[in-house]
Structure formats: C-alpha cells, structure tokens
C-alpha cells in the first residue's frame, strides 16, 4: 500500500500544479514524480518530464496503485513525492505564528495566503495538525514549497529563536482593533486554535488586536482571520 505515513520521512504533493511548485521551488526535497497512465502526453506532460530531467528527479509512469491509494480521485494525474523538511525562519522577516492549529484545510489555505500576501515564514506551536499531510499540501496548492516552516514546542521556544520583533496576538478579548494598529516590523501575527483561540496569557504579549465584526457571529474562521490580518499588514507593500 502507498499510504502517507505521518512518522515517515516523505510526503506527497497531489496534483500537477503542486508538483510543478515542488520541482521549481524545492527540487532538493523532491524524490520521485509519479505520472498516471491516464495523463495525456501533451505539452504539460512534456514540460513536466523535461523539468524532472533538469532537476534529476526520477519519473515513474507505471504505478496506478499509488493514485488509488493516495488520492482516490480521477482528476489527480501527477503526484510528487518529497522529503519533509523544516527550515529555519528568517529572524529579520515577518512571521505568522499559529498556536495548536488542528484543521488541515485551514492550514493549507493559510499557507497559500502567506505566499499571496508576500510572507515567507510560518511557525506552528505543537500539538498541531501535521503540516506535511498531503491534505495540507493540496489545500495550499503547493504554496508550502515557497515557505520556511518550523514547529516549536512552546511560544517561549519560538520567541527565543525568532529574534527581536513586534508581536500581534489576535484575540476577541483585545481592546484595540486591527485597522488602528501601529505596525512595527519585523512582526509576528499570532493566532490560536480554531475552537478555543489563544489562551488569555497572550493578552500580556505584544499588542493584542481584534478584527471588527458584527455581533451576529461568534468569530471568524481561522483562515479568514489570517487572510484579513495579512492584507491589513501587507497592503502597503503589495501596491
């Protein structure tokens, strides 16, 4: 069986575009590329095989079973196998820090938002969803391969590694609203678990903020909140 092993050394990028991102941005971690027998031998196929040859990544074209075992969907024609690699964060860069995120789809979407808004560094506090789960990689549309990602056992461990910076925890209990925040770089935007948010202790860290919302909902979904915060903090640099 070709199943993803959380404890194993490799994971899988499901889909053609995600595999292209793997080869283009993280080719040193690429181990194999599987191409379905159902894949048309067209221009995309030619570009993929050529890129694999350039990056010296083996191509396997006769393994239908891996597509059944890993994707279970007829529309996945390419799978990239890669080595799980955590990278040191840039101490001078802006970061997003997620404390105990638990949903693969949310994390994948957040990774894509980071790349979309120009950030390259994300930290996760454990316990958390496996960032190398193929569900995360697919939800990120391959954005994972553009990022430096590292897991930490605690906020203190992250802070000791991150260098001098400004912290902005996002909490419903915060007094100040996001649009009025004084932004100082390098910064870290901090978000909590989807169900519980951040512990109250984060009210004493940095400059806690909240996103304006109506009283008709309890809170925004985590991936939406991160995207809104990223937009607000990055809008000047994205112009």
BAFI-3210 file (N, C-alpha, C; in Angstrom, 3 decimals, decimal comma, padded with zeros to 6 digits):
// residues 239
n [1|2|3|4|5|6|7|8|9|10|11|12|13|14|15|16|17|18|19|20|21|22|23|24|25|26|27|28|29|30|31|32|33|34|35|36|37|38|39|40|41|42|43|44|45|46|47|48|49|50|51|52|53|54|55|56|57|58|59|60|61|62|63|64|65|66|67|68|69|70|71|72|73|74|75|76|77|78|79|80|81|82|83|84|85|86|87|88|89|90|91|92|93|94|95|96|97|98|99|100|101|102|103|104|105|106|107|108|109|110|111|112|113|114|115|116|117|118|119|120|121|122|123|124|125|126|127|128|129|130|131|132|133|134|135|136|137|138|139|140|141|142|143|144|145|146|147|148|149|150|151|152|153|154|155|156|157|158|159|160|161|162|163|164|165|166|167|168|169|170|171|172|173|174|175|176|177|178|179|180|181|182|183|184|185|186|187|188|189|190|191|192|193|194|195|196|197|198|199|200|201|202|203|204|205|206|207|208|209|210|211|212|213|214|215|216|217|218|219|220|221|222|223|224|225|226|227|228|229|230|231|232|233|234|235|236|237|238|239]
n.u [000,839|000,438|000,486|000,208|002,547|002,644|004,784|006,842|009,587|008,907|006,491|003,594|002,793|-000,178|-001,328|-000,922|-000,105|000,807|002,944|004,607|005,273|006,726|008,955|010,011|010,510|011,445|013,246|015,367|014,270|012,597|011,778|010,617|008,602|005,384|003,518|000,333|-000,979|-003,177|-002,745|-002,656|-000,391|000,762|001,510|001,834|002,616|005,046|006,527|006,657|008,090|010,473|011,310|011,679|013,810|015,739|016,019|016,890|015,164|013,605|011,177|008,177|006,014|004,287|002,744|-000,172|-001,395|-000,535|-001,929|-004,568|-004,386|-003,469|-004,881|-007,517|-009,110|-010,224|-009,201|-006,584|-003,554|-000,856|001,683|003,868|006,540|008,107|010,763|010,187|010,784|011,815|012,460|014,790|013,550|013,466|015,039|014,826|012,607|009,007|006,569|004,045|002,425|000,988|-000,924|-001,361|-002,960|-005,558|-006,837|-006,543|-007,319|-007,716|-005,080|-003,675|-004,903|-004,157|-001,370|-001,266|-002,317|-000,286|001,815|000,529|000,281|002,862|004,551|007,041|007,503|006,458|005,393|004,565|002,932|003,160|000,905|-000,233|-001,880|-000,536|001,780|002,755|001,002|-000,632|-003,152|-002,954|-000,903|-002,137|-004,341|-002,949|-002,228|000,314|001,745|003,195|005,787|007,033|007,666|009,252|009,025|008,465|008,184|007,416|007,769|006,663|005,496|007,520|009,803|009,690|009,890|012,460|013,929|013,238|014,190|014,466|011,371|008,057|004,993|001,749|-000,922|-004,002|-007,106|-010,350|-010,769|-009,189|-008,514|-007,981|-008,542|-007,859|-007,608|-006,658|-004,173|-000,783|001,789|004,709|007,797|010,343|007,495|005,264|002,340|-000,093|-002,109|-004,767|-006,000|-008,594|-010,985|-010,714|-009,225|-006,658|-004,857|-005,602|-003,277|-001,892|-002,809|-001,068|001,102|002,983|001,066|-002,094|-004,778|-008,012|-010,317|-012,658|-016,103|-019,512|-022,072|-023,452|-022,148|-020,000|-017,230|-014,660|-013,715|-010,606|-008,785|-009,867|-009,551|-006,745|-006,103|-007,344|-005,901|-003,321|-003,675|-004,194|-001,815|000,036|-000,752|000,348|002,884|002,218|001,372]
n.v [-001,197|002,256|004,438|007,536|008,169|009,474|009,440|008,908|009,699|011,062|012,865|013,701|015,558|016,224|016,413|018,244|021,008|021,508|019,760|020,861|023,246|022,124|021,065|023,378|025,127|023,706|021,679|020,203|018,734|017,019|013,694|011,662|011,633|010,791|009,783|009,484|006,767|007,655|010,265|012,721|012,725|015,415|018,948|019,820|017,460|017,061|019,307|018,727|016,282|017,123|019,031|017,417|015,891|017,893|018,616|016,295|014,340|011,297|009,805|008,062|006,066|003,936|003,183|002,695|002,167|003,841|006,166|005,418|004,726|007,064|009,363|008,763|009,962|010,728|012,871|013,450|013,431|013,583|013,049|014,259|013,096|013,970|014,954|015,527|018,627|020,911|024,351|026,837|029,855|033,209|035,564|038,267|038,643|038,995|037,173|034,556|033,071|030,166|028,841|025,723|024,802|022,881|021,934|020,565|021,595|024,317|025,066|024,614|026,499|028,845|028,784|029,251|031,836|033,257|033,195|034,533|037,121|037,889|036,913|034,763|033,071|030,813|029,689|026,973|026,024|023,163|020,806|020,106|020,144|018,002|019,507|018,471|016,687|015,231|016,363|018,944|019,943|019,833|021,550|023,885|024,368|023,880|025,938|025,516|024,877|027,236|028,349|028,954|026,829|025,967|023,944|024,368|023,646|025,336|028,737|030,251|028,907|029,436|032,294|032,643|031,909|033,572|036,173|039,784|041,416|042,654|041,713|040,576|039,401|037,899|038,287|037,873|039,137|041,352|044,890|046,746|047,553|046,010|047,762|050,181|049,680|050,256|049,549|047,729|046,591|043,967|041,781|039,547|037,858|036,464|033,631|031,609|028,296|026,768|026,183|027,115|029,459|031,841|031,329|033,187|034,269|035,415|037,957|039,515|039,767|041,554|043,472|043,036|042,392|042,833|041,803|043,814|042,928|041,865|041,380|039,146|036,806|034,430|034,305|034,758|032,387|030,638|030,655|032,746|034,921|035,087|035,742|038,276|039,775|039,577|040,937|043,535|044,181|043,952|045,493|047,919|047,242|045,610|047,100]
n.w [000,000|-000,730|001,367|003,138|005,642|008,718|010,459|008,792|006,462|004,131|002,072|000,022|-002,877|-004,243|-007,427|-010,525|-010,645|-008,025|-007,958|-009,899|-008,528|-006,431|-007,830|-008,941|-006,784|-004,576|-005,271|-004,258|-002,251|-003,585|-004,425|-006,066|-009,033|-009,889|-012,642|-013,919|-015,891|-017,242|-017,853|-020,325|-023,040|-023,513|-023,960|-021,298|-020,044|-021,384|-020,484|-017,790|-017,642|-018,794|-016,905|-014,672|-015,584|-015,827|-013,121|-012,120|-011,073|-010,519|-012,733|-012,566|-014,306|-014,388|-012,219|-011,118|-008,753|-006,665|-007,143|-006,670|-003,952|-002,649|-003,581|-004,492|-006,329|-009,618|-010,960|-010,340|-011,729|-011,476|-009,081|-006,691|-004,846|-001,834|000,419|003,811|005,176|007,538|007,818|008,919|010,269|008,986|010,898|010,526|009,065|008,504|010,331|010,581|013,290|014,412|016,940|018,045|015,715|014,147|011,875|008,691|006,174|006,755|007,512|005,114|003,428|004,750|004,396|001,667|001,612|002,942|001,046|-001,020|000,028|000,380|002,449|003,917|006,026|008,520|011,681|013,823|016,792|018,672|020,321|016,970|013,739|011,257|009,225|006,877|005,903|003,114|002,604|003,616|001,995|-000,495|-000,132|000,142|-002,410|-003,290|-002,165|000,130|-000,635|-001,137|001,229|004,457|007,116|010,476|013,391|016,877|020,378|022,238|022,887|024,071|023,205|020,485|020,542|021,559|019,418|017,375|017,291|017,905|017,831|016,907|018,427|017,604|018,870|017,945|019,248|020,632|023,019|022,998|023,217|021,234|017,789|014,623|012,217|013,316|014,263|015,184|013,152|013,409|012,223|012,284|012,348|014,132|013,526|015,517|016,053|017,393|018,234|016,218|017,596|020,247|020,308|021,312|024,401|027,428|028,440|026,366|026,153|027,484|025,887|023,610|021,315|021,523|019,224|017,614|015,080|013,468|013,624|013,140|015,667|015,097|014,638|016,301|015,907|013,415|010,869|011,161|008,926|007,421|009,183|009,377|006,714|006,457|008,358|007,294|004,886|005,836|007,160|005,110|002,956|002,084|001,162|-000,943|-003,047]
ca.u [000,000|001,132|-000,230|001,036|002,964|002,966|006,091|007,820|010,426|008,439|005,071|003,192|002,071|-001,176|-001,766|000,108|000,425|001,572|004,204|005,439|005,805|007,753|010,143|010,552|010,889|012,037|013,662|016,286|013,468|011,832|012,344|010,088|007,363|004,558|002,596|-000,708|-001,132|-004,297|-002,298|-002,412|001,007|000,588|002,542|002,069|003,408|006,397|007,194|006,888|009,182|011,689|011,729|012,200|015,136|016,626|016,248|017,354|014,157|013,081|009,778|007,590|004,795|003,522|002,252|-001,543|-001,846|-000,271|-003,003|-005,746|-004,148|-003,237|-005,838|-008,886|-009,860|-009,835|-008,612|-005,179|-002,759|000,566|001,994|005,276|006,972|009,160|011,265|009,688|011,894|011,528|013,530|014,965|012,850|014,292|014,814|014,564|011,387|007,710|006,117|002,761|002,552|-000,280|-000,830|-002,183|-003,969|-005,966|-007,556|-005,639|-007,767|-007,421|-003,645|-003,290|-005,377|-003,317|-000,077|-001,460|-002,485|001,023|002,526|-000,205|000,497|004,280|005,315|007,750|007,847|005,344|005,731|003,435|003,147|002,580|000,424|-000,893|-002,066|000,698|001,853|003,176|-000,082|-000,996|-004,338|-002,456|-000,148|-003,070|-005,109|-002,054|-001,970|001,761|002,381|004,129|007,154|007,578|007,729|010,036|008,075|009,094|007,345|008,024|007,027|006,021|005,722|008,829|010,824|009,645|010,372|013,910|014,527|012,703|014,846|013,693|010,277|006,777|004,009|000,350|-001,869|-005,372|-007,959|-011,623|-010,718|-008,322|-009,187|-007,689|-008,969|-006,838|-007,335|-005,986|-002,928|000,505|002,514|006,156|008,452|009,634|006,364|004,663|000,897|-000,304|-003,495|-004,966|-006,720|-009,887|-012,101|-010,506|-008,485|-005,430|-005,007|-005,646|-001,925|-001,398|-003,189|000,092|002,213|002,935|-000,067|-003,242|-005,701|-009,185|-010,840|-014,056|-017,114|-020,833|-022,398|-024,267|-021,332|-019,096|-015,866|-014,338|-012,934|-009,183|-008,121|-010,345|-008,928|-005,345|-006,061|-007,683|-004,771|-002,215|-003,978|-004,065|-000,409|000,861|-001,360|001,232|003,996|001,711|000,956]
ca.v [000,000|003,532|005,333|008,531|007,803|010,700|009,281|008,630|010,827|011,730|013,116|013,719|016,687|015,646|017,327|018,708|022,312|021,375|019,090|021,873|024,119|021,337|020,977|024,710|025,859|022,847|020,481|019,405|017,821|016,116|012,351|010,984|012,149|009,739|010,266|008,487|006,312|008,380|011,613|012,952|013,025|016,707|019,935|019,799|016,251|017,301|020,249|018,049|015,316|017,902|019,639|016,322|015,559|019,004|018,587|014,938|013,682|010,140|009,790|006,720|006,209|002,691|002,826|003,177|001,914|004,991|007,147|004,914|004,729|008,386|010,414|008,272|010,820|010,520|014,069|013,581|012,769|013,695|013,079|014,468|012,631|014,865|014,789|016,519|019,474|022,155|025,299|027,919|031,076|034,400|036,395|039,646|038,651|038,975|035,794|034,167|032,015|029,506|028,075|024,495|024,654|021,474|021,570|020,504|022,517|025,676|025,319|024,716|027,794|029,875|028,760|029,911|033,264|033,832|033,407|035,549|038,438|038,222|036,420|033,517|032,353|030,444|028,807|026,255|025,507|021,831|019,883|020,761|019,321|017,697|020,406|017,746|015,818|015,569|017,223|020,310|020,311|020,061|022,757|025,026|024,466|023,864|027,101|025,029|024,805|028,589|028,863|028,379|026,382|025,271|023,668|024,610|023,032|026,363|030,095|030,679|028,326|030,233|033,649|032,584|031,647|034,478|037,468|040,918|041,692|043,077|040,630|040,985|038,293|038,209|037,751|038,569|039,909|042,521|046,193|047,533|046,967|045,839|048,896|051,279|049,200|050,789|048,380|047,810|045,413|042,774|041,468|038,211|037,802|035,236|033,159|030,420|027,127|027,061|026,066|027,776|030,707|031,918|031,426|034,562|034,748|036,187|039,360|040,203|039,674|042,472|044,379|042,238|043,054|042,088|042,202|044,245|042,024|042,076|040,521|038,030|035,593|034,349|034,614|034,413|031,177|030,931|031,033|034,074|035,902|035,253|036,454|039,683|040,391|039,679|042,032|044,824|044,436|043,913|046,202|048,965|046,623|044,873|048,030]
ca.w [000,000|-000,770|002,259|003,797|006,998|009,465|011,074|007,758|006,038|002,917|001,867|-001,383|-003,458|-005,138|-008,476|-011,450|-010,289|-006,781|-008,288|-010,556|-007,483|-005,747|-008,668|-009,201|-005,581|-003,541|-006,014|-003,456|-001,432|-004,456|-004,504|-007,252|-009,604|-010,464|-013,670|-014,171|-017,278|-017,846|-018,203|-021,753|-023,387|-024,167|-023,652|-019,858|-019,803|-021,881|-019,589|-016,516|-017,822|-019,037|-015,641|-013,840|-016,107|-015,461|-011,677|-011,814|-010,246|-011,255|-013,142|-012,576|-015,094|-014,468|-010,890|-010,927|-007,383|-005,800|-007,357|-005,955|-002,510|-002,088|-003,936|-004,599|-007,244|-011,006|-011,563|-009,962|-012,755|-011,141|-007,660|-006,379|-003,529|-001,369|001,771|004,765|005,595|008,249|007,546|009,886|009,897|008,837|012,081|010,113|008,276|009,180|010,526|011,158|014,285|014,713|018,183|018,057|014,657|014,122|010,653|007,538|005,140|007,211|007,447|003,712|002,922|005,367|003,700|000,377|001,873|003,232|-000,219|-001,770|000,598|000,402|003,589|003,620|007,256|009,389|012,795|014,421|018,136|018,837|019,282|015,846|012,563|010,535|008,076|005,684|005,452|001,732|002,582|003,803|000,794|-001,601|000,162|-000,063|-003,856|-003,470|-001,533|001,143|-001,157|-001,200|002,605|005,546|008,135|011,596|014,557|018,178|021,483|023,052|022,415|024,556|022,320|019,251|020,806|021,736|018,109|016,349|017,297|018,395|016,903|017,480|018,445|017,485|019,063|017,542|020,301|020,796|024,261|022,820|023,275|020,039|016,524|013,598|011,320|014,000|014,862|014,767|012,668|013,520|011,665|011,843|013,210|014,129|013,743|016,292|016,032|018,201|017,734|015,605|018,542|021,535|020,193|022,096|025,859|027,928|028,727|025,220|026,324|028,033|024,928|022,486|021,121|021,099|018,302|017,172|013,778|013,597|013,076|013,731|016,814|014,611|014,651|017,448|015,481|012,036|010,689|011,321|007,678|007,056|010,067|008,979|005,438|006,703|009,058|006,336|003,964|006,514|007,458|003,916|001,816|001,566|000,428|-002,095|-004,090]
c.u [000,876|000,346|000,737|001,301|003,409|004,359|007,202|008,556|009,907|006,924|004,824|002,445|001,130|-001,618|-000,609|000,731|001,273|002,921|005,143|006,067|006,920|009,048|010,811|011,125|011,581|012,549|014,621|015,540|012,685|012,531|011,892|008,881|006,650|003,587|001,612|-000,702|-002,267|-003,915|-002,058|-000,943|001,025|001,721|002,874|002,924|004,860|007,185|007,562|008,070|010,505|012,226|012,295|013,610|016,151|016,999|016,745|016,451|013,567|011,591|009,312|006,222|003,901|002,949|000,862|-001,977|-001,635|-001,350|-004,282|-005,568|-004,091|-004,336|-007,283|-009,749|-009,322|-009,104|-007,172|-004,348|-001,268|000,707|003,494|005,582|008,153|009,548|010,725|010,868|011,380|012,731|013,597|014,270|013,838|014,045|014,530|013,268|010,144|007,188|004,619|003,025|001,169|-000,091|-001,853|-003,260|-004,292|-006,577|-006,642|-006,025|-007,477|-005,933|-003,189|-003,687|-004,538|-001,941|-000,176|-001,619|-001,150|001,772|001,855|000,043|001,975|005,065|005,913|007,985|006,612|005,844|004,453|003,832|002,423|001,883|-000,350|-001,090|-000,720|000,802|002,264|002,138|-000,455|-002,239|-003,944|-001,760|-001,094|-003,894|-004,263|-001,785|-000,467|002,483|003,388|005,574|007,799|007,916|008,810|009,063|008,830|008,103|008,140|007,140|006,278|006,262|007,104|009,945|010,865|010,277|011,886|014,626|014,247|013,400|013,923|012,638|009,050|005,774|002,599|-000,544|-003,283|-006,329|-009,245|-011,618|-009,869|-009,146|-009,046|-008,073|-007,839|-006,592|-006,570|-004,618|-001,715|001,390|004,016|006,772|009,833|008,553|006,010|003,183|000,582|-001,792|-003,589|-005,684|-008,105|-011,038|-011,942|-009,801|-007,199|-005,736|-004,955|-004,263|-001,371|-001,865|-002,030|001,300|002,001|001,723|-001,264|-004,212|-006,928|-009,675|-012,287|-015,009|-018,446|-021,041|-023,214|-023,494|-020,426|-017,676|-015,723|-013,606|-011,448|-008,536|-008,588|-009,671|-007,475|-005,244|-006,355|-006,505|-003,582|-002,450|-003,716|-002,593|000,454|000,371|-000,458|002,360|003,532|001,318|002,056]
c.v [001,250|004,546|006,353|008,104|009,065|010,623|009,057|009,875|011,607|011,948|013,275|015,004|016,130|016,685|017,870|020,016|022,249|020,718|020,023|022,802|023,408|021,341|022,331|025,380|025,015|021,554|019,599|018,412|016,807|014,768|011,597|011,764|010,989|010,373|009,148|008,053|007,038|009,808|011,716|013,282|014,306|017,653|019,942|018,604|016,468|018,234|019,575|017,091|016,039|018,514|018,586|015,933|016,623|018,951|017,221|014,229|012,520|010,266|008,345|006,814|004,971|002,240|003,425|003,099|003,123|006,056|006,710|005,063|006,132|009,389|009,936|009,098|010,649|011,714|014,325|012,752|012,765|013,755|013,279|013,984|013,488|014,561|015,895|017,319|020,721|023,073|026,364|029,173|032,234|035,321|037,856|039,773|038,725|037,540|035,734|033,005|031,468|028,620|026,943|024,446|023,179|021,017|021,656|021,495|023,959|025,998|025,468|026,053|028,934|029,929|029,475|031,424|033,933|034,158|034,521|036,960|038,726|037,821|035,058|032,640|032,074|029,470|028,200|025,798|024,172|021,720|020,620|019,756|019,140|018,587|019,720|016,726|016,208|016,447|018,686|020,788|020,637|021,342|024,012|025,279|024,545|025,034|026,688|025,117|026,179|029,135|028,202|028,071|025,657|025,103|023,883|024,004|024,053|027,723|030,576|030,145|029,084|031,598|033,681|032,445|032,749|035,826|038,570|041,302|042,190|041,940|041,199|039,754|038,747|037,480|038,556|039,455|041,175|043,809|046,977|046,785|046,987|047,094|050,044|050,892|049,931|049,600|048,624|046,501|045,216|042,399|039,987|038,356|036,450|034,894|031,845|029,303|027,505|027,074|026,944|029,125|030,669|031,905|032,884|035,130|035,595|037,639|040,187|040,186|040,681|043,385|043,572|043,052|042,188|042,669|042,645|043,250|042,329|041,124|039,293|036,725|035,612|034,776|034,280|033,080|031,537|031,373|032,393|035,163|036,152|036,050|037,944|040,408|040,574|040,826|043,384|045,172|044,563|044,818|047,283|048,374|045,926|045,794|048,209]
c.w [000,000|000,053|002,841|005,228|007,721|010,066|010,052|007,290|004,836|002,930|000,369|-001,732|-004,514|-006,160|-009,297|-011,002|-009,026|-007,044|-009,026|-009,512|-006,706|-006,547|-008,864|-007,958|-004,519|-004,156|-005,215|-002,568|-002,273|-004,573|-005,748|-007,757|-010,284|-011,468|-013,994|-015,635|-018,008|-018,266|-019,708|-021,983|-024,211|-023,771|-022,157|-019,479|-020,226|-020,971|-018,273|-016,621|-018,027|-017,750|-014,699|-014,289|-015,714|-013,987|-011,198|-010,817|-011,046|-011,551|-013,206|-013,229|-015,084|-013,130|-010,671|-009,470|-006,482|-005,951|-006,656|-004,447|-001,925|-002,370|-003,938|-005,524|-008,656|-011,609|-011,136|-010,927|-012,450|-009,622|-007,497|-004,979|-003,077|000,067|002,665|005,313|006,310|008,091|008,634|009,382|009,793|010,034|011,743|009,309|009,133|009,212|010,823|012,103|014,594|015,939|018,148|016,971|014,462|012,806|009,443|006,450|005,495|007,073|005,995|003,113|003,482|004,690|002,361|000,551|002,184|001,940|-001,014|-001,280|000,894|001,624|003,266|004,842|008,095|010,452|013,360|015,819|018,265|020,192|018,186|014,718|011,862|009,294|006,782|005,222|004,016|001,616|002,757|002,537|-000,353|-001,370|-000,039|-001,545|-004,131|-002,831|-000,462|000,663|-001,344|000,185|003,444|006,672|009,220|012,733|015,841|019,264|022,318|022,417|022,847|023,662|020,997|019,479|020,955|020,401|017,095|016,288|017,782|017,365|017,655|017,361|018,414|017,631|018,658|018,479|020,388|022,040|024,129|022,827|021,972|018,771|015,491|012,756|011,972|014,553|014,301|014,406|012,721|013,046|012,293|012,845|013,131|014,436|014,372|016,334|016,795|017,471|017,218|016,615|019,771|021,447|021,004|023,596|026,307|028,217|027,581|025,265|026,876|027,119|023,804|022,483|020,616|020,243|018,073|015,854|013,953|012,933|013,735|014,902|016,390|014,519|015,873|017,073|014,000|011,993|010,686|010,013|007,177|007,890|009,683|007,685|005,612|007,362|008,108|005,360|004,621|006,776|006,204|002,781|001,241|000,738|-000,836|-003,239|-005,122]
res [x|x|x|x|x|x|x|x|x|x|x|x|x|x|x|x|x|x|x|x|x|x|x|x|x|x|x|x|x|x|x|x|x|x|x|x|x|x|x|x|x|x|x|x|x|x|x|x|x|x|x|x|x|x|x|x|x|x|x|x|x|x|x|x|x|x|x|x|x|x|x|x|x|x|x|x|x|x|x|x|x|x|x|x|x|x|x|x|x|x|x|x|x|x|x|x|x|x|x|x|x|x|x|x|x|x|x|x|x|x|x|x|x|x|x|x|x|x|x|x|x|x|x|x|x|x|x|x|x|x|x|x|x|x|x|x|x|x|x|x|x|x|x|x|x|x|x|x|x|x|x|x|x|x|x|x|x|x|x|x|x|x|x|x|x|x|x|x|x|x|x|x|x|x|x|x|x|x|x|x|x|x|x|x|x|x|x|x|x|x|x|x|x|x|x|x|x|x|x|x|x|x|x|x|x|x|x|x|x|x|x|x|x|x|x|x|x|x|x|x|x|x|x|x|x|x|x|x|x|x|x|x|x|x|x|x|x|x|x]
***
